[in-house]
Amino acid sequence: MSEAAVVLVTGASRGLGRGIAIELAASGYSVAINYAGNQVAAEEAAELCRQAAPNDNQEFFPVRGDISCSESRSAMLKAVLDKFGRLDSLVNNAGIAPSVRADITEASEESFESLIKTNLMGPYFLTQEVANYWLKEKPEALKGGFRIVFVTSISSHTASISRGDYCISKAGLSMAVQLWAQRLADENIQVYELRPGIMKTDMTAGVTSKYDALIEDGLVPQKRWGTAKDLGLATRSLIDGDFPFSTGTVIDVDGGFQIRHL
């Protein structure tokens, strides 16, 4: 059994998930680095975690799994438990953008179904599996309890008519946080939502110039892009147990985007 607390981070091979994994490594955790297909990127993320890790007893385990598939989710969780002998926290970070940005009058059912299965059903039912493991097996909780973090998006409350499927998937995920937080509140399992804003990732690479101009014009009050480190620092604080009496809380990581202002 791992001597360090273990966190499973979905979609951790690149982008925001990699930033989360590195910050958790720096805080002393072992990390299961979930990836869908890019093993090279997952191994790179594991090596960066090793470089950030302060303790020799930490381990970093790339684990393949498609969160949109029930059998794959179950196999992934089994692999993590077989490897570490424990699981202390889950970060539901993995998600996809539409392959084509299309006006909602033209968007396809295929795209909608794909995003719902990956962005909403995947984390919802992975959480179900992890929660049921904790409730049934009743393992010892390190650092004061078990924790689940859902990474959603400002798209859960901000309409984008060229990405309707994405917005709906993230809005549903925000409700999933509330449901799981309510269900698990008296089981020593805290559930949180991190809501990132305009973040510098592969997903936004194609619209960089558009958002550069919008950010400079004040769309983001702090006038900069969000980074993987920004989200990683917020996740680290939650997993560390710095908010033990705040289950169900939404934390915006958006540079002030959510502020209504004139």
C-alpha atoms as a printed R data frame, in Angstrom:
    type eleno elety resid chain resno       x      y       z
1   ATOM     1    CA   MET     A     1   0.000  0.000   0.000
2   ATOM     2    CA   SER     A     2   1.260  3.466  -0.878
3   ATOM     3    CA   GLU     A     3   2.734  5.384   2.038
4   ATOM     4    CA   ALA     A     4   1.657  8.666   0.458
5   ATOM     5    CA   ALA     A     5  -1.934  9.739  -0.106
6   ATOM     6    CA   VAL     A     6  -3.038  8.908  -3.649
7   ATOM     7    CA   VAL     A     7  -4.988 11.123  -6.053
8   ATOM     8    CA   LEU     A     8  -6.456 10.006  -9.365
9   ATOM     9    CA   VAL     A     9  -6.476 12.887 -11.861
10  ATOM    10    CA   THR     A    10  -8.366 12.254 -15.084
11  ATOM    11    CA   GLY     A    11  -7.054 13.797 -18.275
12  ATOM    12    CA   ALA     A    12  -3.713 14.456 -16.599
13  ATOM    13    CA   SER     A    13  -1.300 13.821 -19.451
14  ATOM    14    CA   ARG     A    14  -1.465 17.357 -20.839
15  ATOM    15    CA   GLY     A    15  -2.900 20.806 -20.267
16  ATOM    16    CA   LEU     A    16  -4.792 21.658 -17.113
17  ATOM    17    CA   GLY     A    17  -4.680 18.095 -15.827
18  ATOM    18    CA   ARG     A    18  -0.910 18.000 -16.064
19  ATOM    19    CA   GLY     A    19  -0.696 21.248 -14.117
20  ATOM    20    CA   ILE     A    20  -2.925 19.768 -11.428
21  ATOM    21    CA   ALA     A    21  -0.839 16.597 -11.219
22  ATOM    22    CA   ILE     A    22   2.413 18.545 -10.860
23  ATOM    23    CA   GLU     A    23   1.063 20.722  -8.049
24  ATOM    24    CA   LEU     A    24  -0.243 17.663  -6.205
25  ATOM    25    CA   ALA     A    25   3.137 16.012  -6.614
26  ATOM    26    CA   ALA     A    26   4.789 19.100  -5.131
27  ATOM    27    CA   SER     A    27   2.438 18.785  -2.145
28  ATOM    28    CA   GLY     A    28   3.556 15.218  -1.405
29  ATOM    29    CA   TYR     A    29   0.894 13.118  -3.127
30  ATOM    30    CA   SER     A    30   1.263 10.073  -5.292
31  ATOM    31    CA   VAL     A    31  -0.703 10.618  -8.495
32  ATOM    32    CA   ALA     A    32  -2.455  8.268 -10.882
33  ATOM    33    CA   ILE     A    33  -2.147 10.072 -14.213
34  ATOM    34    CA   ASN     A    34  -5.087  9.120 -16.388
35  ATOM    35    CA   TYR     A    35  -4.766  9.460 -20.148
36  ATOM    36    CA   ALA     A    36  -7.011  8.437 -23.023
37  ATOM    37    CA   GLY     A    37  -4.443  7.526 -25.672
38  ATOM    38    CA   ASN     A    38  -1.253  9.598 -25.557
39  ATOM    39    CA   GLN     A    39   1.048  7.448 -23.429
40  ATOM    40    CA   VAL     A    40   4.118  9.518 -24.312
41  ATOM    41    CA   ALA     A    41   2.495 12.654 -22.905
42  ATOM    42    CA   ALA     A    42   1.438 10.732 -19.787
43  ATOM    43    CA   GLU     A    43   4.999  9.524 -19.224
44  ATOM    44    CA   GLU     A    44   6.233 13.105 -19.647
45  ATOM    45    CA   ALA     A    45   3.720 14.249 -17.045
46  ATOM    46    CA   ALA     A    46   4.871 11.492 -14.676
47  ATOM    47    CA   GLU     A    47   8.486 12.587 -15.044
48  ATOM    48    CA   LEU     A    48   7.584 16.223 -14.335
49  ATOM    49    CA   CYS     A    49   5.744 15.040 -11.232
50  ATOM    50    CA   ARG     A    50   8.837 13.128 -10.088
51  ATOM    51    CA   GLN     A    51  10.916 16.253 -10.491
52  ATOM    52    CA   ALA     A    52   8.442 18.226  -8.374
53  ATOM    53    CA   ALA     A    53   8.010 15.576  -5.685
54  ATOM    54    CA   PRO     A    54   9.647 16.298  -2.293
55  ATOM    55    CA   ASN     A    55   9.508 12.704  -0.971
56  ATOM    56    CA   ASP     A    56  10.992  9.414  -2.145
57  ATOM    57    CA   ASN     A    57   7.849  7.452  -1.255
58  ATOM    58    CA   GLN     A    58   5.721  9.185  -3.884
59  ATOM    59    CA   GLU     A    59   4.834  7.301  -7.069
60  ATOM    60    CA   PHE     A    60   3.422  8.479 -10.384
61  ATOM    61    CA   PHE     A    61   1.451  5.966 -12.403
62  ATOM    62    CA   PRO     A    62   0.183  6.607 -15.941
63  ATOM    63    CA   VAL     A    63  -3.102  4.725 -16.288
64  ATOM    64    CA   ARG     A    64  -4.992  4.501 -19.547
65  ATOM    65    CA   GLY     A    65  -8.751  4.869 -19.511
66  ATOM    66    CA   ASP     A    66 -11.594  6.339 -21.541
67  ATOM    67    CA   ILE     A    67 -13.929  7.964 -19.035
68  ATOM    68    CA   SER     A    68 -16.804  7.894 -21.544
69  ATOM    69    CA   CYS     A    69 -16.821  4.075 -21.387
70  ATOM    70    CA   SER     A    70 -18.170  2.206 -18.353
71  ATOM    71    CA   GLU     A    71 -15.857 -0.800 -18.718
72  ATOM    72    CA   SER     A    72 -12.832  1.439 -19.182
73  ATOM    73    CA   ARG     A    73 -13.668  3.477 -16.062
74  ATOM    74    CA   SER     A    74 -13.960  0.326 -13.980
75  ATOM    75    CA   ALA     A    75 -10.688 -1.079 -15.336
76  ATOM    76    CA   MET     A    76  -8.925  2.205 -14.623
77  ATOM    77    CA   LEU     A    77 -10.072  2.312 -11.006
78  ATOM    78    CA   LYS     A    78  -9.071 -1.329 -10.513
79  ATOM    79    CA   ALA     A    79  -5.620 -0.619 -11.955
80  ATOM    80    CA   VAL     A    80  -5.139  2.315  -9.567
81  ATOM    81    CA   LEU     A    81  -6.176  0.271  -6.537
82  ATOM    82    CA   ASP     A    82  -4.012 -2.664  -7.633
83  ATOM    83    CA   LYS     A    83  -1.029 -0.342  -8.025
84  ATOM    84    CA   PHE     A    84  -1.329  1.755  -4.868
85  ATOM    85    CA   GLY     A    85  -3.622 -0.217  -2.594
86  ATOM    86    CA   ARG     A    86  -5.548  2.941  -1.794
87  ATOM    87    CA   LEU     A    87  -7.228  6.010  -3.250
88  ATOM    88    CA   ASP     A    88  -7.682  9.172  -1.207
89  ATOM    89    CA   SER     A    89  -9.005 11.743  -3.688
90  ATOM    90    CA   LEU     A    90 -10.396 12.053  -7.190
91  ATOM    91    CA   VAL     A    91 -10.007 15.005  -9.550
92  ATOM    92    CA   ASN     A    92 -12.514 14.879 -12.411
93  ATOM    93    CA   ASN     A    93 -10.638 16.991 -14.915
94  ATOM    94    CA   ALA     A    94 -10.887 15.151 -18.248
95  ATOM    95    CA   GLY     A    95 -13.089 16.709 -20.887
96  ATOM    96    CA   ILE     A    96 -13.300 17.410 -24.594
97  ATOM    97    CA   ALA     A    97 -14.334 20.319 -26.784
98  ATOM    98    CA   PRO     A    98 -16.514 19.971 -29.880
99  ATOM    99    CA   SER     A    99 -14.516 18.751 -32.847
100 ATOM   100    CA   VAL     A   100 -16.256 21.469 -34.863
101 ATOM   101    CA   ARG     A   101 -17.622 24.728 -33.477
102 ATOM   102    CA   ALA     A   102 -21.083 25.018 -34.979
103 ATOM   103    CA   ASP     A   103 -24.027 27.320 -34.413
104 ATOM   104    CA   ILE     A   104 -26.721 25.565 -32.372
105 ATOM   105    CA   THR     A   105 -29.018 25.672 -35.413
106 ATOM   106    CA   GLU     A   106 -26.565 23.411 -37.239
107 ATOM   107    CA   ALA     A   107 -24.766 21.386 -34.530
108 ATOM   108    CA   SER     A   108 -25.033 17.610 -34.773
109 ATOM   109    CA   GLU     A   109 -26.538 15.062 -32.413
110 ATOM   110    CA   GLU     A   110 -23.333 13.048 -32.723
111 ATOM   111    CA   SER     A   111 -21.268 15.894 -31.258
112 ATOM   112    CA   PHE     A   112 -23.814 16.442 -28.490
113 ATOM   113    CA   GLU     A   113 -23.805 12.770 -27.517
114 ATOM   114    CA   SER     A   114 -20.009 12.599 -27.551
115 ATOM   115    CA   LEU     A   115 -19.616 15.597 -25.252
116 ATOM   116    CA   ILE     A   116 -22.312 14.458 -22.847
117 ATOM   117    CA   LYS     A   117 -20.745 10.988 -22.549
118 ATOM   118    CA   THR     A   118 -17.239 12.326 -21.916
119 ATOM   119    CA   ASN     A   119 -17.796 15.585 -20.061
120 ATOM   120    CA   LEU     A   120 -20.832 14.654 -17.965
121 ATOM   121    CA   MET     A   121 -21.584 10.937 -17.804
122 ATOM   122    CA   GLY     A   122 -17.905 10.029 -17.469
123 ATOM   123    CA   PRO     A   123 -17.109 12.023 -14.316
124 ATOM   124    CA   TYR     A   124 -20.589 11.441 -12.858
125 ATOM   125    CA   PHE     A   125 -20.301  7.667 -13.000
126 ATOM   126    CA   LEU     A   126 -16.585  7.547 -12.170
127 ATOM   127    CA   THR     A   127 -17.487  9.443  -9.013
128 ATOM   128    CA   GLN     A   128 -20.187  6.855  -8.345
129 ATOM   129    CA   GLU     A   129 -17.628  4.043  -8.564
130 ATOM   130    CA   VAL     A   130 -15.084  5.785  -6.358
131 ATOM   131    CA   ALA     A   131 -17.695  6.820  -3.783
132 ATOM   132    CA   ASN     A   132 -19.097  3.299  -3.614
133 ATOM   133    CA   TYR     A   133 -15.592  1.925  -3.063
134 ATOM   134    CA   TRP     A   134 -15.068  4.284  -0.138
135 ATOM   135    CA   LEU     A   135 -18.512  3.615   1.316
136 ATOM   136    CA   LYS     A   136 -18.190 -0.170   1.038
137 ATOM   137    CA   GLU     A   137 -14.545 -0.726   1.939
138 ATOM   138    CA   LYS     A   138 -14.285  2.112   4.488
139 ATOM   139    CA   PRO     A   139 -10.517  2.618   4.073
140 ATOM   140    CA   GLU     A   140  -8.553  4.827   6.429
141 ATOM   141    CA   ALA     A   141  -8.819  8.461   5.378
142 ATOM   142    CA   LEU     A   142  -5.589 10.440   5.224
143 ATOM   143    CA   LYS     A   143  -5.485 14.218   5.698
144 ATOM   144    CA   GLY     A   144  -8.877 14.345   7.391
145 ATOM   145    CA   GLY     A   145 -11.110 12.774   4.787
146 ATOM   146    CA   PHE     A   146 -11.688 11.892   1.164
147 ATOM   147    CA   ARG     A   147 -12.123 14.597  -1.464
148 ATOM   148    CA   ILE     A   148 -13.545 14.898  -4.952
149 ATOM   149    CA   VAL     A   149 -12.895 17.884  -7.193
150 ATOM   150    CA   PHE     A   150 -14.835 18.486 -10.404
151 ATOM   151    CA   VAL     A   151 -13.270 20.804 -12.970
152 ATOM   152    CA   THR     A   152 -16.110 22.484 -14.854
153 ATOM   153    CA   SER     A   153 -15.921 25.759 -16.803
154 ATOM   154    CA   ILE     A   154 -17.306 29.255 -17.030
155 ATOM   155    CA   SER     A   155 -19.288 27.687 -19.869
156 ATOM   156    CA   SER     A   156 -21.535 26.162 -17.211
157 ATOM   157    CA   HIS     A   157 -23.120 29.611 -16.819
158 ATOM   158    CA   THR     A   158 -21.934 31.572 -19.887
159 ATOM   159    CA   ALA     A   159 -23.734 30.920 -23.176
160 ATOM   160    CA   SER     A   160 -21.613 30.270 -26.253
161 ATOM   161    CA   ILE     A   161 -23.889 29.526 -29.200
162 ATOM   162    CA   SER     A   162 -21.114 27.937 -31.245
163 ATOM   163    CA   ARG     A   163 -20.462 25.405 -28.449
164 ATOM   164    CA   GLY     A   164 -23.913 24.626 -27.122
165 ATOM   165    CA   ASP     A   165 -23.104 20.973 -26.494
166 ATOM   166    CA   TYR     A   166 -20.049 21.916 -24.443
167 ATOM   167    CA   CYS     A   167 -21.980 24.469 -22.372
168 ATOM   168    CA   ILE     A   168 -24.764 22.014 -21.594
169 ATOM   169    CA   SER     A   169 -22.299 19.292 -20.599
170 ATOM   170    CA   LYS     A   170 -20.573 21.656 -18.172
171 ATOM   171    CA   ALA     A   171 -23.836 23.016 -16.758
172 ATOM   172    CA   GLY     A   172 -24.885 19.446 -16.040
173 ATOM   173    CA   LEU     A   173 -21.551 18.790 -14.375
174 ATOM   174    CA   SER     A   174 -22.094 21.743 -12.039
175 ATOM   175    CA   MET     A   175 -25.329 20.126 -10.870
176 ATOM   176    CA   ALA     A   176 -23.515 16.810 -10.457
177 ATOM   177    CA   VAL     A   177 -21.222 18.541  -7.957
178 ATOM   178    CA   GLN     A   178 -24.195 19.655  -5.895
179 ATOM   179    CA   LEU     A   179 -25.753 16.200  -5.982
180 ATOM   180    CA   TRP     A   180 -22.619 14.365  -4.927
181 ATOM   181    CA   ALA     A   181 -21.762 16.983  -2.307
182 ATOM   182    CA   GLN     A   182 -25.210 16.552  -0.747
183 ATOM   183    CA   ARG     A   183 -25.099 12.759  -0.861
184 ATOM   184    CA   LEU     A   184 -21.616 12.396   0.604
185 ATOM   185    CA   ALA     A   185 -21.572 15.297   3.072
186 ATOM   186    CA   ASP     A   186 -22.006 13.154   6.186
187 ATOM   187    CA   GLU     A   187 -19.650 10.423   4.950
188 ATOM   188    CA   ASN     A   188 -16.445 12.444   5.481
189 ATOM   189    CA   ILE     A   189 -16.197 12.999   1.722
190 ATOM   190    CA   GLN     A   190 -16.018 16.604   0.564
191 ATOM   191    CA   VAL     A   191 -16.946 17.535  -2.995
192 ATOM   192    CA   TYR     A   192 -15.949 20.778  -4.717
193 ATOM   193    CA   GLU     A   193 -16.267 22.530  -8.060
194 ATOM   194    CA   LEU     A   194 -13.452 24.453  -9.681
195 ATOM   195    CA   ARG     A   195 -14.705 26.665 -12.479
196 ATOM   196    CA   PRO     A   196 -11.823 27.766 -14.743
197 ATOM   197    CA   GLY     A   197 -12.172 30.702 -17.101
198 ATOM   198    CA   ILE     A   198 -10.242 31.465 -20.268
199 ATOM   199    CA   MET     A   199  -7.254 29.168 -19.906
200 ATOM   200    CA   LYS     A   200  -4.161 28.792 -22.046
201 ATOM   201    CA   THR     A   201  -4.455 25.174 -23.243
202 ATOM   202    CA   ASP     A   202  -4.534 23.093 -26.409
203 ATOM   203    CA   MET     A   203  -8.309 23.550 -26.400
204 ATOM   204    CA   THR     A   204  -8.002 27.322 -26.836
205 ATOM   205    CA   ALA     A   205  -4.986 27.329 -29.164
206 ATOM   206    CA   GLY     A   206  -7.123 27.952 -32.231
207 ATOM   207    CA   VAL     A   207  -8.748 31.084 -30.795
208 ATOM   208    CA   THR     A   208  -5.716 32.671 -29.144
209 ATOM   209    CA   SER     A   209  -5.783 35.924 -31.104
210 ATOM   210    CA   LYS     A   210  -9.529 36.354 -30.505
211 ATOM   211    CA   TYR     A   211  -9.185 35.988 -26.750
212 ATOM   212    CA   ASP     A   212  -5.975 38.015 -26.567
213 ATOM   213    CA   ALA     A   213  -7.979 40.991 -27.816
214 ATOM   214    CA   LEU     A   214 -10.963 40.318 -25.559
215 ATOM   215    CA   ILE     A   215  -8.782 39.919 -22.487
216 ATOM   216    CA   GLU     A   216  -6.904 43.120 -23.224
217 ATOM   217    CA   ASP     A   217 -10.245 44.874 -23.666
218 ATOM   218    CA   GLY     A   218 -11.310 43.891 -20.146
219 ATOM   219    CA   LEU     A   219 -13.269 40.656 -20.536
220 ATOM   220    CA   VAL     A   220 -10.998 39.269 -17.815
221 ATOM   221    CA   PRO     A   221 -10.481 41.946 -15.141
222 ATOM   222    CA   GLN     A   222  -6.998 40.644 -14.266
223 ATOM   223    CA   LYS     A   223  -6.124 40.998 -17.977
224 ATOM   224    CA   ARG     A   224  -4.316 37.717 -18.499
225 ATOM   225    CA   TRP     A   225  -4.938 34.138 -19.509
226 ATOM   226    CA   GLY     A   226  -5.392 31.519 -16.823
227 ATOM   227    CA   THR     A   227  -2.738 28.812 -16.633
228 ATOM   228    CA   ALA     A   228  -2.491 25.175 -15.653
229 ATOM   229    CA   LYS     A   229  -0.576 26.267 -12.574
230 ATOM   230    CA   ASP     A   230  -3.437 28.545 -11.507
231 ATOM   231    CA   LEU     A   231  -5.821 25.606 -11.562
232 ATOM   232    CA   GLY     A   232  -3.246 23.303 -10.009
233 ATOM   233    CA   LEU     A   233  -2.757 25.606  -7.029
234 ATOM   234    CA   ALA     A   234  -6.503 25.775  -6.401
235 ATOM   235    CA   THR     A   235  -6.835 21.995  -6.648
236 ATOM   236    CA   ARG     A   236  -3.906 21.471  -4.315
237 ATOM   237    CA   SER     A   237  -5.511 23.632  -1.647
238 ATOM   238    CA   LEU     A   238  -8.765 21.677  -1.813
239 ATOM   239    CA   ILE     A   239  -7.093 18.267  -1.770
240 ATOM   240    CA   ASP     A   240  -4.846 19.387   1.098
241 ATOM   241    CA   GLY     A   241  -7.985 19.897   3.177
242 ATOM   242    CA   ASP     A   242  -7.834 23.663   3.505
243 ATOM   243    CA   PHE     A   243 -11.632 23.903   3.086
244 ATOM   244    CA   PRO     A   244 -12.986 21.153   5.374
245 ATOM   245    CA   PHE     A   245 -16.352 22.834   6.035
246 ATOM   246    CA   SER     A   246 -17.121 23.980   2.504
247 ATOM   247    CA   THR     A   247 -18.414 20.943   0.635
248 ATOM   248    CA   GLY     A   248 -20.384 21.848  -2.476
249 ATOM   249    CA   THR     A   249 -18.534 25.132  -2.864
250 ATOM   250    CA   VAL     A   250 -17.844 26.600  -6.311
251 ATOM   251    CA   ILE     A   251 -14.463 28.295  -6.667
252 ATOM   252    CA   ASP     A   252 -13.943 30.466  -9.727
253 ATOM   253    CA   VAL     A   253 -10.467 30.370 -11.252
254 ATOM   254    CA   ASP     A   254 -11.132 32.971 -13.914
255 ATOM   255    CA   GLY     A   255  -9.323 36.227 -13.161
256 ATOM   256    CA   GLY     A   256 -12.576 37.908 -12.158
257 ATOM   257    CA   PHE     A   257 -14.545 36.948 -15.286
258 ATOM   258    CA   GLN     A   258 -17.611 36.140 -13.148
259 ATOM   259    CA   ILE     A   259 -17.829 39.679 -11.734
260 ATOM   260    CA   ARG     A   260 -20.814 41.567 -13.117
261 ATOM   261    CA   HIS     A   261 -19.570 45.018 -13.924
262 ATOM   262    CA   LEU     A   262 -20.356 48.118 -15.970
